[in-house]
């Protein structure tokens, strides 16, 4: 009987400790502040080129701005990056006007960061809307090279709020937006919800990816251990 009591206590303490470790690790990742591409934890795509995507809901929550990473080879646009990341991250979704290849603009973006549901929906009055910013690469160079200069800057470091370059979107700007925005290695894109003139936030957090294969295997193994311990405890109970 004593063996059963001790084994049951050990199993409960083990489970509590495991849950604490999981929540602690998740909390550390959720609190990661992005200062460069190297700080991004959620990457989509493959290739030698890297770019960062920042989405800022400007909703006055503890974490209102998040960053994802995108890898590719060859040519890729800002729209390519946004669509690829949203397709990979089940917690991120958006609606848009135009298409991925023409006159693109955002009308709503939703994201659940594990704690808070962020929502930015453009109202009929357009008092708030999604503004588009970029650093590095070019914008409009393919569609209207004489009316929009290449975007300068870029690199590994996250731009400061004043360092972003505003990129027009939608049909009235002849597709200068995401489809006409060509990425380069080290480029950054930012979508920001708010009134006219709203800039990206000073602090950007790393979006948290789903558990990797190694983490899932570890959880499965630990789950198996817990099952074996409980079965052993049940056997001891029957024998007592």
DAPEBEL-V753897 format. One line per field, one symbol per residue. ss: DSSP state (2 for helix, 1 for strand, 0 for the rest). phi: phi as a letter, one per 40 degrees, with the letter a starting at -180 (. if undefined). psi: psi as a letter, one per 30 degrees, with the letter a starting at -180 (. if undefined). Layout:
ss: ???
phi: ???
psi: ???
//
This chain:
ss: 022222222222222222222222222222001001222000110000111111110000000011111111000012222222222200011111111001111111111100001111100000001111111001100000000000000000100022201100002220000222110000111111110000000000110000002222222222222222222222222220
phi: .cccccccccccccccccccccccccccccccccbadcccbbbbgbiccbabbbbbcfbgccbbbbbbbbbabgbabccdcccccccccccbaababgbcbafcacbaababchbbccabbccdcfcbaccbbaaggbagcccaccbacdccgghcccccdcccbcbcbgccbfgccdcccccbdgcbbabbcicdgcbdccbbbcccccdcdccccccccccccccccccccccccccc
psi: eeeeeeeeeeeeeeeeeeeeeeeeeeeeefgkkkflfffkfjkklllfkklkkkkjfhgglejfklkllkkllbkkleeeeeeeeeeejffklllllalfgkhklkfkkkkjgfekjkkjkklffgfkljlkllklalkfeeeifffjlkklbaaekklleffkkkjlllefghhfbeegjkllkglkkkkkkalkfklllekklkkkllkleeeeeeeeeeeeeeeeeeeeeeeeeef.
//
